[in-house]
Amino acid sequence: MAERNVKFEAAMRRTPSPAHSGRNGPISRAELAEEVNRWVREHTTAKTAMDEHLVGKIVRGETRWPAAHTRKALCAILGARTETDLGLIKGRNTARRSGQLLTADTCPPSGAVTQLEPGSSSASIPATNIDRILCETSGNTGDVDLMTNVDAVRALAVSTITGRSASDEVVDLIEERVHDHTLSYPSSAPKHALGALVADIGRVQRLAGERQPATVQGRLSAASAVLFTLGADALMKLGDSTRARRWYQTAMMAAGDAGRPELRALVHAQQTMLSYYSGRFDEAVELARNAQQLLSGRPCGPAALAAAAEGRALARLDDHRGAEQAIGKARDLVDKLGSRPPDVAFEFGEERLLLYLSGTLTYMGQHTRAERVQARALELYARRPHVVVDPALITLDQAIGRVAAGCPAEGCALATATLRDLDPEHHRTPLLLNRAREVITVVPAGHRAAAATELRELLAEQYERSR
C-alpha cells in the first residue's frame, strides 16, 4: 500500500485558496487542479487536464512522479523550491502491477487461462473470446469488425454494471488511461478514437470481477461512464445514431452506478449533440435542462455546455427569447470558469461557447452577429490546427448563414471548400457531410441547380468512396 505524501499535504495546507474562489482556508484539491491547468496553459504548450482525483492520487502517494510540466506547475503554485520538497520522487509511482492492462503484446490465446492476483479466491479464470477480440480492436480498421466489437463491449459493460462488481487492482492505471483519452480525443479521427476506446472499455470490464469496496466500484464505474460518453460521441460523428444512443444509455447506467451527479449531468449534456444533429430539438432541450437541474447552478463545464446546447436547440424551435436567455446563462458560466483548453474533451471555454453561439445565431437569422462570432471562433481555433471538427462545423454554419442571407453561390462554395479541406478518409464523416447537405436544403429551389452543383458532386463522390 502506498504511503501518503505528507510533504505534499503540508504544502497544500500552507497554500491559501485562490483569491478569486471567494473562500478562506487552504487550497482545495479541485482548486489546485484548476491552478495547475491554468499555469500549464500560460507557461507551456503542453496539454493537461488535471482534476481533483489526480491530485488525490498524489496526496495518497499513488503517484510520486507526474509529468514534467505538472511538477513545475505544482512547485510554482505551492511555493516549493524543488520537487523533493513536495515529496515527488522519480521512479516512485505505485500503481499496482499485478493486474496490468492487456496490450497487444500480452493478449491471451483463445482458451488460455488468465491468472488472478495472489491471494484471490480463485487461482485462475478462463480467458473469454472477448479478450482476444478486444486486444485486436485498437489496431482494427474494418468497419464490420469494429462495429461488432462496439456492440460486444457495450453488452459486456451492461452485464458488469448490473450483475457484477469491479476489481481494485488497476484502478489507478485505468484512470490514467481515461485521462489520456480526454487529451487525445478532440484531435483524433472518430474511427481511430473509437477503436482505442473499445479496447480500453473492454479491459475495464474484463477487470470488473468480484465485488470490491464501494469507493473502488465507484471509480471504475466513473471511468466507464467517461469512456462510453466519448465512444457515443465518436459513433455520432460516424453517423451511427442508433449505436450512439445505446452507448449514451450505457454511459448513464455507469454514471448512476458511480453515484456522481456531475457525471450524470455530463452524459445528459453531451447527449444533446446527438439529439440536435438528429433533428430532435425538443429532446435536446429536455436533456440540457435535466443536466442543469442535476448541477443545481454549480459553475462547471457540463453546466455551460448544457446551457449553450439549450439555446442552440431553442433557436431551431424558433424560441428566440428562450435561446437568448440560455446563451446568456452559458456566457455567464464560461466567464466564471475562465480560460479552458478547447483541445481537451469535456472542457467548455470560449472556443466551444462560440461554436454553439454560431449555430444559435445562424438559426435565429442574426447573420451579422453570427459572422462576428464565427470570425472570432475561427481565429481562436486556428491556434490549434489539430482540432478539426469544431472549426468545420462553424464554417458550415457560416455557409448556411450566407445562403439564408441571399448569397447561395457563396454559401455553397464555402461548404465545398470546407469539405475539400478535410481528410476524406478520416474527417469527412457523416456528421459533417450531413451538415453540408443542409446547406443545399437552405438554397431556394430555383437556385439549387446553379449554386449547388459542385457541392452535390463532392457529396456524391464521397458517398461512392465510403460504399
Secondary structure, 3 states (H helix, E strand, C coil): CCCCCHHHHHHHHHCECCHHHCCCCECCHHHHHHHHHHHHHHHCCCCCCCCHHHHHHHHCCCCCCCCHHHHHHHHHHHCCCCCHHHCCCCCCCCCCCCCCCCCHHHCCCCCCEEECCCCCCCCEEECCHHHHHHHHHCCCCCHHHHHHHHHHHHHHHHHHHHHCCCCCCCHHHHHHHHHHHHHHHHHCCHHHHHHHHHHHHHHHHHCCCCCCCHHHHHHHHHHHHHHHHHHHHHHHHCCCHHHHHHHHHHHHHHHHHHCCHHHHHHHHHHHHHHHHHCCCHHHHHHHHHHHHHHHCCCCCHHHHHHHHHHHHHHHHCCCHHHHHHHHHHHHHHHHHHCCCCCCCCCCCCHHHHHHHHHHHHHHCCCHHHHHHHHHHHHHHHCCCCCCCHHHHHHHHHHHHHHHHCCCHHHHHHHHHHHHHCCCCCCCCCHHHHHHHHHHHHHCCHHHHHHHCHHHHHHHHHHHHHHC
